[in-house]
Amino acid sequence: MADLHSKSDISFAEVFLCSAFAACFAEFCTIPLDTAKVRLQLQRKTAPSGDGGTTGVPKYRGLLGTMVTIAKEEGLSSLWKGVTAGLHRQFIYGGLRIGLYEPVKFLLAGSDSGGVIPLYQKILAALITGALAIIVANPTDLVKVRLQAEGKLPPGVPKRYAGALDAYRTIMKQEGLAALWTGLGPNIARNAIVNAAELASYDEVKQTILRIPGFRDGVLTHILAGLGAGFFAVSIGSPIDVVKSRMMGDSSYKSTVDCFIKTTKTEGIFALYKGFFPNFGRLGSWNVIMFLTLEQVKKIFVGEVYYD
């Protein structure tokens, strides 16, 4: 992300609220893609058949195919499974990771930096804020994945959770409070790395585009930079994301290493990139919507935004 400032002082609370709103709006718009991504990541090599065996054919095939299958079998609203927990997550995680980014970045740079901050310090700042934010927001991520992972159930089989709030209560009651931080290790790694990839690559891609004659700091530039940020984030973070989703969706894994070994042993190394294209479709569009919304909200409520 480029260095966002305002011509008037912007408090942490204002940046947090603007970031949280933009993240929540992007989440609501793109969560059907995220639901498809989670189903593809959790899918094993074979799908169950009607007689209790396996067909050898994956149930979900591709982004659009997965969305169509979910809508047909479970109803269109099922594509928004976990949206409440997703909004909880983005309000906390999105607000903190972006709100803390500027203070941490300038803290690392020091008072004698003269406003010139090298790329490695931006990356380090984003790694720190991504990790801190997800430590706080991990319970919301866990609940969102659990709700998204629940597919169509056989007749007479009740749902595990009635909703997001019921999921929080049930998990604490049945598995203990610490269970809400299941998958925290890969989640910290994934979100710290993805956050750094998003913020640093958005900044670099945007500045590169602006050097091309005819481009200006406007909507088209932000769209292209957002897509670039999404691509780099998914390319780097996809294996960790798959392990995180599997650990949160299936409590049979003993640890991050156990999940990684079992996944690669039974399904091959490319299983770690399952759902890559829907993940890119989701994260690319998420970044575009989030950054565009963030800039507009800051202009409306805080003042005109400019870039260093």
Backbone torsions as a table, in degrees:
resi	resn	phi	psi	omega
1	MET	NA	138.9	176.8
2	ALA	-66.9	163.1	-179.8
3	ASP	-72.2	104.9	-177.8
4	LEU	-88.8	127.1	176.6
5	HIS	-136.7	170.9	173.8
6	SER	-126.2	153.5	177.3
7	LYS	-70.7	-11.5	169.5
8	SER	-115.8	158.0	-179.2
9	ASP	-63.1	137.3	179.4
10	ILE	-113.4	121.3	-179.8
11	SER	-77.8	161.9	177.6
12	PHE	-60.1	-40.6	-179.5
13	ALA	-60.9	-41.0	-179.9
14	GLU	-67.7	-43.4	178.5
15	VAL	-64.7	-40.9	178.9
16	PHE	-59.4	-48.3	-177.5
17	LEU	-66.2	-42.0	178.0
18	CYS	-62.9	-44.3	-179.5
19	SER	-66.2	-42.7	-179.7
20	ALA	-63.3	-42.4	178.9
21	PHE	-63.2	-47.4	-179.1
22	ALA	-61.8	-41.7	179.9
23	ALA	-66.2	-40.9	179.4
24	CYS	-66.3	-40.4	179.0
25	PHE	-63.7	-44.4	178.2
26	ALA	-63.7	-37.8	179.6
27	GLU	-63.1	-46.2	-178.8
28	PHE	-62.4	-39.1	-177.3
29	CYS	-71.2	-29.8	-171.1
30	THR	-113.4	2.0	-175.5
31	ILE	-65.0	-26.6	173.0
32	PRO	-59.2	-36.9	176.2
33	LEU	-67.2	-36.3	179.3
34	ASP	-69.0	-39.1	177.0
35	THR	-61.0	-43.9	177.1
36	ALA	-62.5	-41.1	179.7
37	LYS	-62.1	-45.0	-179.8
38	VAL	-63.0	-43.3	179.5
39	ARG	-62.3	-41.0	179.4
40	LEU	-66.5	-38.3	-179.9
41	GLN	-69.3	-36.0	-178.2
42	LEU	-81.2	-14.8	-175.8
43	GLN	-68.9	132.9	174.8
44	ARG	-86.6	-177.0	-174.6
45	LYS	-68.5	-28.9	-178.0
46	THR	-120.9	156.2	178.6
47	ALA	-113.1	147.8	-178.7
48	PRO	-68.9	144.2	175.6
49	SER	-100.4	174.9	-176.4
50	GLY	-65.8	-24.9	-177.3
51	ASP	-94.0	12.3	177.6
52	GLY	92.4	-6.4	177.1
53	GLY	-90.7	-158.0	177.6
54	THR	-123.9	148.4	-175.9
55	THR	-88.9	-20.6	-175.0
56	GLY	81.0	-4.0	-179.9
57	VAL	-112.1	128.3	179.2
58	PRO	-59.8	139.8	179.3
59	LYS	-69.1	-39.8	-178.2
60	TYR	-108.1	131.9	-178.0
61	ARG	-134.1	106.8	176.1
62	GLY	78.2	165.8	-176.7
63	LEU	-62.7	-57.3	-177.4
64	LEU	-66.9	-38.5	179.1
65	GLY	-62.6	-39.7	178.3
66	THR	-65.4	-43.6	179.4
67	MET	-63.1	-41.0	179.2
68	VAL	-65.5	-43.5	179.2
69	THR	-60.9	-45.1	179.5
70	ILE	-62.9	-44.8	-179.1
71	ALA	-64.0	-39.3	-179.8
72	LYS	-67.8	-47.4	-172.3
73	GLU	-82.4	-32.6	-171.3
74	GLU	-120.2	-7.2	-178.1
75	GLY	98.8	151.6	-176.5
76	LEU	-60.1	-36.4	-177.7
77	SER	-64.8	-18.8	179.9
78	SER	-66.6	-20.0	177.1
79	LEU	-67.8	-17.7	178.0
80	TRP	-103.8	20.9	175.9
81	LYS	-60.0	134.8	179.0
82	GLY	82.3	7.9	-176.4
83	VAL	-65.0	-35.6	179.7
84	THR	-63.1	-48.6	177.4
85	ALA	-65.4	-34.1	177.6
86	GLY	-63.4	-39.7	177.3
87	LEU	-70.2	-37.5	173.6
88	HIS	-56.6	-47.3	-177.3
89	ARG	-62.3	-48.3	-175.3
90	GLN	-69.0	-33.6	177.9
91	PHE	-61.7	-43.6	-178.7
92	ILE	-79.8	-55.4	-175.0
93	TYR	-68.1	-48.4	-179.3
94	GLY	-62.9	-42.4	179.6
95	GLY	-64.5	-42.5	-177.0
96	LEU	-72.8	-45.0	-173.9
97	ARG	-66.1	-35.7	179.0
98	ILE	-85.6	-38.4	-179.5
99	GLY	-64.7	-35.1	-179.5
100	LEU	-85.4	-15.2	-172.3
101	TYR	-59.8	-51.0	-178.5
102	GLU	-63.0	-49.6	178.9
103	PRO	-59.0	-42.9	-179.3
104	VAL	-67.6	-39.6	-179.6
105	LYS	-61.5	-46.4	-179.1
106	PHE	-73.4	-26.5	174.9
107	LEU	-65.9	-42.4	178.7
108	LEU	-68.1	-37.0	-177.3
109	ALA	-71.6	-32.8	-178.9
110	GLY	87.1	164.0	-175.4
111	SER	-73.2	-17.1	-177.8
112	ASP	-97.1	16.0	-178.0
113	SER	-75.3	-21.3	-178.5
114	GLY	68.0	20.2	178.9
115	GLY	83.9	-6.2	178.6
116	VAL	-95.8	112.4	-174.8
117	ILE	-116.2	121.0	-179.6
118	PRO	-67.6	159.5	-175.9
119	LEU	-60.0	-39.4	-175.9
120	TYR	-64.8	-30.8	177.6
121	GLN	-74.2	-32.6	174.7
122	LYS	-65.3	-42.6	179.1
123	ILE	-63.4	-44.7	-179.7
124	LEU	-62.6	-41.9	178.4
125	ALA	-61.6	-41.7	-179.9
126	ALA	-69.0	-36.6	176.1
127	LEU	-60.9	-44.8	-178.0
128	ILE	-65.8	-47.8	-176.7
129	THR	-69.7	-34.4	176.5
130	GLY	-64.5	-41.6	179.4
131	ALA	-67.4	-46.2	180.0
132	LEU	-61.7	-42.4	-176.5
133	ALA	-66.0	-41.1	-176.2
134	ILE	-76.4	-24.5	174.2
135	ILE	-60.2	-40.6	178.2
136	VAL	-72.6	-38.0	-170.8
137	ALA	-95.3	1.1	-175.2
138	ASN	-55.3	-42.1	178.5
139	PRO	-56.6	-37.3	179.5
140	THR	-68.9	-35.2	178.5
141	ASP	-67.9	-42.4	179.0
142	LEU	-59.6	-48.1	-178.7
143	VAL	-64.1	-40.2	179.4
144	LYS	-61.3	-45.1	-179.9
145	VAL	-65.8	-42.1	179.5
146	ARG	-59.8	-43.4	-179.2
147	LEU	-69.2	-39.2	179.9
148	GLN	-69.4	-32.2	-175.6
149	ALA	-73.3	-20.4	-176.7
150	GLU	-76.9	110.5	-179.8
151	GLY	-89.9	-158.1	179.5
152	LYS	-71.3	127.9	-177.6
153	LEU	-96.9	151.2	176.4
154	PRO	-61.5	156.3	178.6
155	PRO	-55.9	134.4	177.9
156	GLY	87.4	-8.9	179.2
157	VAL	-92.0	118.1	-177.6
158	PRO	-73.2	156.5	175.6
159	LYS	-69.1	150.5	177.6
160	ARG	-66.3	-39.3	-175.4
161	TYR	-134.7	139.5	178.8
162	ALA	-80.2	-16.8	-178.7
163	GLY	172.8	-174.0	-176.1
164	ALA	-62.2	-49.1	-177.7
165	LEU	-64.6	-38.8	176.9
166	ASP	-65.2	-34.3	178.9
167	ALA	-65.0	-43.6	176.9
168	TYR	-57.6	-47.6	-177.8
169	ARG	-64.3	-46.1	-176.5
170	THR	-64.5	-44.1	-179.8
171	ILE	-62.3	-44.4	178.8
172	MET	-63.9	-39.2	-177.2
173	LYS	-71.6	-44.1	-174.4
174	GLN	-88.1	-31.9	-172.8
175	GLU	-117.3	-11.1	-179.3
176	GLY	96.7	158.1	-178.1
177	LEU	-59.6	-38.9	-177.7
178	ALA	-63.2	-21.6	-179.3
179	ALA	-64.4	-23.6	178.3
180	LEU	-65.9	-15.9	176.9
181	TRP	-106.0	22.8	173.3
182	THR	-59.8	137.4	178.9
183	GLY	76.4	14.7	-176.4
184	LEU	-61.8	-38.8	-179.0
185	GLY	-56.8	-60.7	178.6
186	PRO	-65.1	-27.2	179.4
187	ASN	-69.0	-40.9	175.7
188	ILE	-62.7	-47.7	-179.8
189	ALA	-59.9	-46.8	-177.1
190	ARG	-63.8	-49.7	-174.1
191	ASN	-74.0	-32.6	175.4
192	ALA	-65.5	-46.2	-179.1
193	ILE	-67.1	-46.2	-179.7
194	VAL	-64.2	-39.6	178.7
195	ASN	-61.8	-44.6	178.6
196	ALA	-64.2	-42.3	179.8
197	ALA	-63.9	-41.8	-179.4
198	GLU	-65.2	-53.7	-173.0
199	LEU	-67.8	-45.7	-178.3
200	ALA	-69.3	-44.5	-177.7
201	SER	-70.0	-34.9	176.4
202	TYR	-59.2	-45.2	179.7
203	ASP	-61.6	-50.7	-175.8
204	GLU	-67.1	-44.4	-179.9
205	VAL	-63.1	-41.4	-179.8
206	LYS	-63.3	-45.3	-179.6
207	GLN	-66.0	-35.4	177.0
208	THR	-65.1	-43.9	179.4
209	ILE	-62.9	-39.1	-178.0
210	LEU	-67.5	-17.6	176.5
211	ARG	-79.3	-14.4	179.2
212	ILE	-79.0	128.5	-179.8
213	PRO	-56.6	134.4	177.8
214	GLY	99.1	-17.1	178.6
215	PHE	-91.6	141.8	176.7
216	ARG	-130.9	172.5	-177.5
217	ASP	-79.2	76.0	-176.6
218	GLY	-135.4	-163.3	-173.4
219	VAL	-60.7	-45.8	-177.9
220	LEU	-61.0	-43.2	178.4
221	THR	-61.7	-42.4	-179.7
222	HIS	-66.3	-36.3	178.4
223	ILE	-64.7	-48.4	-178.8
224	LEU	-64.9	-41.3	178.7
225	ALA	-65.6	-38.8	177.8
226	GLY	-63.7	-41.2	177.1
227	LEU	-65.4	-40.0	177.1
228	GLY	-62.6	-42.8	178.4
229	ALA	-62.2	-41.8	178.9
230	GLY	-64.1	-41.3	-179.5
231	PHE	-63.8	-47.4	-180.0
232	PHE	-64.6	-39.6	-179.1
233	ALA	-64.0	-43.2	-178.9
234	VAL	-70.8	-40.8	-179.7
235	SER	-60.0	-40.1	-177.7
236	ILE	-82.1	-38.9	-170.5
237	GLY	-97.6	-4.4	-173.7
238	SER	-59.0	-48.3	179.8
239	PRO	-58.7	-41.8	179.1
240	ILE	-67.0	-36.4	-179.4
241	ASP	-65.1	-40.6	178.9
242	VAL	-63.4	-46.6	179.4
243	VAL	-61.9	-42.9	178.8
244	LYS	-60.5	-46.9	-178.6
245	SER	-63.4	-39.7	-179.5
246	ARG	-69.2	-40.2	179.1
247	MET	-66.6	-38.1	-179.8
248	MET	-75.6	-32.0	-177.8
249	GLY	-87.8	-17.9	-177.0
250	ASP	-138.5	110.7	-175.2
251	SER	-79.7	5.2	-178.2
252	SER	-76.7	-17.8	179.4
253	TYR	-75.6	136.3	-176.1
254	LYS	-81.0	-32.5	-176.8
255	SER	-161.1	176.2	177.2
256	THR	-60.9	-45.2	-179.6
257	VAL	-64.2	-41.4	179.1
258	ASP	-61.2	-43.3	179.1
259	CYS	-64.6	-43.4	-179.8
260	PHE	-62.1	-46.7	-177.7
261	ILE	-65.8	-46.8	-179.0
262	LYS	-63.5	-40.1	-179.4
263	THR	-64.2	-48.7	-177.6
264	THR	-71.5	-32.0	-178.6
265	LYS	-70.6	-42.1	-175.6
266	THR	-89.1	-25.3	-173.9
267	GLU	-125.1	-6.8	178.8
268	GLY	92.8	163.3	-175.6
269	ILE	-63.8	-29.9	-177.3
270	PHE	-73.0	-10.4	174.6
271	ALA	-62.9	-24.2	179.3
272	LEU	-71.3	-11.6	177.2
273	TYR	-112.7	19.2	175.1
274	LYS	-60.9	137.8	179.2
275	GLY	74.3	20.4	-177.3
276	PHE	-60.5	-50.0	-175.7
277	PHE	-68.6	-43.6	173.4
278	PRO	-64.3	-31.7	177.4
279	ASN	-66.5	-42.2	176.8
280	PHE	-66.8	-41.8	177.7
281	GLY	-59.3	-39.9	-179.4
282	ARG	-73.3	-50.5	-175.1
283	LEU	-71.7	-34.5	176.4
284	GLY	-64.1	-48.9	179.0
285	SER	-67.1	-34.6	178.2
286	TRP	-61.4	-46.1	179.9
287	ASN	-63.0	-42.2	179.0
288	VAL	-60.3	-50.7	-178.3
289	ILE	-64.6	-42.7	-177.0
290	MET	-64.5	-48.7	-177.1
291	PHE	-67.4	-40.6	177.4
292	LEU	-61.9	-45.6	-179.9
293	THR	-64.9	-43.0	-179.3
294	LEU	-59.1	-45.7	-178.4
295	GLU	-64.9	-40.6	-179.7
296	GLN	-67.7	-41.5	-179.9
297	VAL	-64.4	-41.4	178.7
298	LYS	-65.2	-37.1	177.8
299	LYS	-65.0	-39.6	-176.3
300	ILE	-73.4	-47.3	-170.7
301	PHE	-96.7	-20.2	-173.8
302	VAL	-116.5	-37.8	-176.8
303	GLY	140.2	173.1	-176.4
304	GLU	-64.4	132.9	-179.7
305	VAL	-92.8	139.5	174.1
306	TYR	-134.5	167.6	-176.0
307	TYR	-117.3	143.8	173.2
308	ASP	-67.1	NA	NA
